[in-house]
C-alpha cells in the first residue's frame, strides 16, 4: 500500500477552516475507505468526495441546498443587484 504523509511543511494546518476540511476529508474518506493501494485510487476517491462535498451535500443553514448552488445564487443575485443599480 501507499504510505501516509507525515509532517506539516507546505500544508494548510495553520488555517482553522482548512484544518476542519482536512479532518472531515480524513474521517469521511481516507480512514473509512482505506487502506489505499495506489496513489491513483486516492486521487480518484478525492475527486469524487470533493464533488459530493460541493455539489450534493445539503446544508441546513443555507436552506438545505448544496454549497455550489448557494454560491451560484449569491453571484446571480449580486449580478442582478449591480444591473439594477446601474
Rosetta blueprint (number, residue, H / E / L):
1 X L
2 X L
3 X L
4 X L
5 X L
6 X L
7 X L
8 X L
9 X L
10 X L
11 X L
12 X L
13 X L
14 X L
15 X L
16 X H
17 X H
18 X H
19 X H
20 X H
21 X H
22 X H
23 X H
24 X H
25 X H
26 X H
27 X H
28 X H
29 X H
30 X H
31 X H
32 X H
33 X H
34 X L
35 X L
36 X L
37 X L
38 X L
39 X H
40 X H
41 X H
42 X H
43 X H
44 X H
45 X H
46 X H
47 X H
48 X H
49 X H
50 X H
51 X H
52 X H
53 X H
54 X H
55 X H
56 X L
57 X L
58 X L
59 X E
60 X H
61 X H
62 X H
63 X L
64 X L
65 X E
66 X L
67 X H
68 X H
69 X H
70 X H
71 X H
72 X H
73 X H
74 X H
75 X H
76 X H
77 X H
78 X H
79 X H
80 X H
81 X H
82 X H
83 X H
84 X H
85 X H
86 X L
